[in-house]
Amino acid sequence: MTKDDYVIICGDFGGVWELDTDGEQWREQFAGNKHNARVKCENMQLDWLESRPFTTLFVDGNHENYDRLNAYPVEEWHGGHVHKIRSSVIHLMRGEVFDLCGRTFFAFGGASSHDIRGGILEPAVSDYKEKLIEAYKSTAPFRINHVSWWKEELASDEEKINGFKNLEKHDYNVDFIVSHCCSTSTQNILGSGLYKPDHETDYLDEVRAKTEFKKWFFGHYHANRNVNDKEICIYEQIIRVC
């Protein structure tokens, strides 16, 4: 393999995660040797990917630090907009179409978190510490706003409009679609009512109805399954597509 070969991750990359310790409100909770070790580990992992004989691409999932991810400068790359984490570790932004190896790829990351039954805690409120202790005592999974959860996990109206605009430029015909969640109708087949639809899965239903594509890969549901002859839920495997 060479840097002209691409390994695409279908969301939940999680490689850009650790908080900035310069933020005063996080210092008490996250500063110190333990946090510094995690930052060092994150950099080592990204450097390891950078050293591999391939280029790592990813769409975002619901487990990303969007404060950090969206702070990277936006660049043009292979026909679409990206965030370059390293020169060969690259975030494919939502609604963009990329030309890779003579094939077209429509990228659309994001998904709803299912592990928030215990709610989203707000660190800025006065009784945050008390609520955090209560949450840890509970068995219900919870998240913390701007620490382990971001509202940007779901697409904005601008990103959805951008997606249709770019698909229209390609006459609603691409070779591959790569996302984290899937369309509402596909999700209903996959989960048999387990997963609730949201405005992003509904949007992807519109994409599915309007767009000609050869294969659609998504990874949100932690399963390896061919939903049909075109749509594939991918988790612990790598599939060569071209």
Sequence and secondary structure as in RCSB ss.txt:
>XXXX:A:sequence
MTKDDYVIICGDFGGVWELDTDGEQWREQFAGNKHNARVKCENMQLDWLESRPFTTLFVDGNHENYDRLNAYPVE
EWHGGHVHKIRSSVIHLMRGEVFDLCGRTFFAFGGASSHDIRGGILEPAVSDYKEKLIEAYKSTAPFRINHVSWW
KEELASDEEKINGFKNLEKHDYNVDFIVSHCCSTSTQNILGSGLYKPDHETDYLDEVRAKTEFKKWFFGHYHANR
NVNDKEICIYEQIIRVC
>XXXX:A:secstr
  TTSEEEEES    S    TT HHHHHHH SHHHHHHHHHHHHHHHHHHHSSSEEEEE  SSS HHHHTTS EE
EETTEEEEEEETTEEEE TTEEEEETTEEEEEE     S  TT EE TTSTTHHHHHHHHHHSSS  EEBTTTB 
GGGS  HHHHHHHHHHHHHTTTB SEEEESS  HHHHHHHHTT S   HHHHHHHHHHHH B SEEEE TTS  E
ESSSSEEE SS      
